[in-house]
Amino acid sequence: MAGDSRLDAADPIQEALVLGAAALDRHAVRYALIGGLATGYRSRPRYTKDIDFIVDVPAVTLPGLLADLRERGFQFDEPTVIAEFAQHHMAVLWRAGVRFDWLKPILPAYRHVLDRATLEEAEPQPLRVATAEGLILLKLLAFRLQDQTDIEALVAANRPALDLAWIKSEWEAIFPLDDPRMRWLVEQVESAPPTG
């Protein structure tokens, strides 16, 4: 683990993270923290203004989970969240001005990222966090400028233990290995200074 395991409940983002993860755990929902917070946890902390999760929540569990989240101060329109999650495989909730994004693991790559996430002992709430490899894969798929910066940080913090073969295997199921994004990643891994 590269990041700090202490969570600051006085910070609105950290508070939403702790309360959201506690609700997901209470309802036995499989999830993985992804995005900027997870990248900061697996590499170096960086500013972000939202919380991103892959969540695998059964339809029968969703109403109870949403009721629990509402009791914890999250704001949303329940019919809209249920419809967006069912039809578009994503949903947005808010808490104290913090955006809380859910992505359903429809693509196999997202399901595999969820499957490989590890439970990290953070205080006051343990969290399931996507691995460095899972985060790199997701960020390689999006490949915005911030994603590229995050990939560089993840490679630097996790090399030489990085499982590039797993990333390539997942990538090859979607795109060819000679895709410019994959070639860029390989260059990043090969040129990264050794850690330690």
C-alpha positions as CSV (number, residue, x, y, z in Angstrom):
1,M,0.0,0.0,0.0
2,A,1.5,3.3,-1.1
3,G,-1.0,5.7,0.5
4,D,-2.0,6.7,4.0
5,S,-4.5,4.4,5.7
6,R,-5.9,7.1,8.0
7,L,-9.2,8.6,6.9
8,D,-10.1,12.1,8.0
9,A,-13.8,12.1,8.9
10,A,-13.8,15.9,9.2
11,D,-13.2,16.1,5.4
12,P,-16.5,16.0,3.4
13,I,-15.0,13.6,0.8
14,Q,-13.5,11.3,3.4
15,E,-16.8,11.4,5.4
16,A,-18.8,10.5,2.3
17,L,-16.3,7.7,1.5
18,V,-16.5,6.2,5.0
19,L,-20.4,6.5,5.2
20,G,-20.8,5.1,1.7
21,A,-18.5,2.2,2.2
22,A,-20.1,1.4,5.5
23,A,-23.5,1.2,3.9
24,L,-22.2,-1.0,1.1
25,D,-20.6,-3.3,3.6
26,R,-23.8,-3.4,5.7
27,H,-25.8,-4.6,2.7
28,A,-23.0,-7.1,1.6
29,V,-22.6,-5.3,-1.7
30,R,-19.4,-6.1,-3.6
31,Y,-17.6,-2.9,-4.4
32,A,-14.2,-1.5,-5.3
33,L,-13.0,2.1,-4.8
34,I,-11.6,3.4,-8.1
35,G,-10.8,6.8,-9.5
36,G,-8.7,9.5,-7.9
37,L,-9.1,8.4,-4.3
38,A,-8.0,4.9,-5.1
39,T,-5.1,6.2,-7.2
40,G,-4.0,8.3,-4.3
41,Y,-4.2,5.3,-2.0
42,R,-2.1,3.1,-4.4
43,S,0.4,5.8,-5.3
44,R,0.6,9.4,-4.1
45,P,-2.4,11.4,-2.8
46,R,-3.9,13.9,-5.3
47,Y,-6.8,16.3,-5.2
48,T,-10.2,14.9,-6.3
49,K,-13.7,16.2,-5.8
50,D,-15.6,13.0,-6.2
51,I,-15.7,9.3,-5.2
52,D,-15.9,6.6,-7.7
53,F,-16.9,3.0,-7.1
54,I,-17.6,-0.1,-9.1
55,V,-20.6,-1.7,-7.3
56,D,-22.2,-5.0,-7.9
57,V,-25.5,-4.5,-6.2
58,P,-28.4,-6.9,-6.8
59,A,-31.7,-5.2,-7.9
60,V,-33.5,-6.6,-4.8
61,T,-30.8,-5.0,-2.5
62,L,-30.9,-1.6,-4.1
63,P,-34.0,0.0,-2.4
64,G,-32.7,-1.0,1.1
65,L,-29.2,0.3,0.3
66,L,-30.6,3.6,-1.0
67,A,-32.7,4.0,2.2
68,D,-29.6,3.4,4.3
69,L,-27.6,5.9,2.3
70,R,-30.4,8.5,2.6
71,E,-30.3,8.0,6.4
72,R,-26.5,8.6,6.2
73,G,-27.1,12.0,4.6
74,F,-26.8,11.1,0.9
75,Q,-29.1,13.0,-1.5
76,F,-30.6,11.5,-4.7
77,D,-33.9,10.9,-6.5
78,E,-34.5,7.2,-5.9
79,P,-36.5,6.5,-9.1
80,T,-33.8,8.2,-11.1
81,V,-31.0,6.3,-9.4
82,I,-32.7,3.0,-9.9
83,A,-33.5,3.7,-13.6
84,E,-30.0,5.0,-14.4
85,F,-28.4,2.1,-12.7
86,A,-30.6,-0.4,-14.5
87,Q,-30.5,1.2,-17.9
88,H,-27.2,3.1,-18.1
89,H,-25.2,1.0,-15.6
90,M,-24.2,4.1,-13.6
91,A,-25.7,6.3,-11.0
92,V,-24.8,9.5,-9.1
93,L,-25.5,10.3,-5.5
94,W,-24.5,13.4,-3.5
95,R,-23.5,14.0,0.1
96,A,-22.6,17.5,1.4
97,G,-21.6,18.6,-2.1
98,V,-19.5,15.5,-2.8
99,R,-20.3,13.5,-5.9
100,F,-20.6,9.7,-5.3
101,D,-20.4,7.8,-8.7
102,W,-21.4,4.2,-9.1
103,L,-20.4,2.1,-12.1
104,K,-22.0,-1.4,-12.6
105,P,-19.4,-4.0,-13.7
106,I,-21.1,-4.9,-17.0
107,L,-17.8,-5.3,-19.1
108,P,-15.7,-8.3,-18.1
109,A,-12.7,-6.0,-17.5
110,Y,-14.7,-4.1,-14.8
111,R,-15.8,-7.3,-13.2
112,H,-12.2,-8.5,-13.1
113,V,-11.1,-5.2,-11.5
114,L,-13.8,-5.7,-8.9
115,D,-12.8,-9.4,-8.3
116,R,-9.1,-8.4,-7.7
117,A,-9.8,-5.5,-5.4
118,T,-8.3,-6.0,-1.9
119,L,-9.7,-5.1,1.5
120,E,-7.4,-2.4,3.0
121,E,-7.4,-1.8,6.7
122,A,-8.1,2.0,6.8
123,E,-9.4,3.7,9.9
124,P,-12.2,4.1,10.8
125,Q,-13.6,2.0,7.9
126,P,-11.9,-0.8,6.0
127,L,-12.2,-0.3,2.3
128,R,-12.1,-2.5,-0.8
129,V,-9.7,-0.8,-3.2
130,A,-8.9,-1.7,-6.8
131,T,-5.4,-2.9,-7.3
132,A,-2.8,-0.8,-9.0
133,E,-3.2,-3.0,-12.1
134,G,-7.0,-2.6,-12.1
135,L,-6.7,1.1,-11.8
136,I,-4.2,1.3,-14.6
137,L,-6.5,-0.8,-16.8
138,L,-9.5,1.5,-16.2
139,K,-7.4,4.6,-16.7
140,L,-5.9,3.2,-19.9
141,L,-9.4,2.7,-21.2
142,A,-10.4,6.3,-20.5
143,F,-7.0,7.8,-21.3
144,R,-7.7,11.4,-20.5
145,L,-4.7,13.6,-19.5
146,Q,-5.4,13.1,-15.8
147,D,-5.6,9.3,-16.4
148,Q,-2.2,9.4,-18.0
149,T,-0.8,11.3,-15.1
150,D,-2.4,8.8,-12.7
151,I,-0.9,5.9,-14.6
152,E,2.5,7.4,-14.4
153,A,2.1,7.7,-10.6
154,L,0.8,4.2,-10.2
155,V,3.6,2.7,-12.3
156,A,6.2,4.7,-10.3
157,A,4.8,3.6,-6.9
158,N,4.2,0.0,-7.8
159,R,7.0,-1.1,-10.0
160,P,8.6,-3.7,-10.1
161,A,5.7,-5.7,-8.5
162,L,3.3,-4.5,-11.2
163,D,1.6,-7.4,-13.0
164,L,1.9,-6.1,-16.6
165,A,1.0,-9.5,-18.0
166,W,-2.5,-9.3,-16.3
167,I,-3.1,-5.8,-17.7
168,K,-2.1,-7.0,-21.2
169,S,-4.3,-10.0,-20.9
170,E,-7.4,-7.9,-19.9
171,W,-6.5,-5.3,-22.6
172,E,-6.2,-7.9,-25.3
173,A,-9.8,-9.1,-24.7
174,I,-10.9,-5.6,-25.7
175,F,-8.2,-4.1,-28.0
176,P,-5.1,-5.3,-29.8
177,L,-1.8,-5.2,-27.9
178,D,-0.4,-2.8,-30.6
179,D,-2.9,-0.2,-29.7
180,P,-1.1,3.1,-29.0
181,R,-2.4,3.3,-25.4
182,M,-0.9,-0.1,-24.6
183,R,2.4,0.8,-26.3
184,W,2.5,4.0,-24.2
185,L,1.9,2.0,-21.0
186,V,4.7,-0.5,-21.8
187,E,7.0,2.5,-22.4
188,Q,6.1,3.9,-19.0
189,V,6.8,0.6,-17.3
190,E,10.1,0.1,-19.0
191,S,11.3,3.6,-18.4
192,A,10.2,4.0,-14.8
193,P,13.0,4.2,-12.3
194,P,13.2,1.2,-10.0
195,T,11.4,1.7,-6.6
196,G,12.8,1.0,-3.2
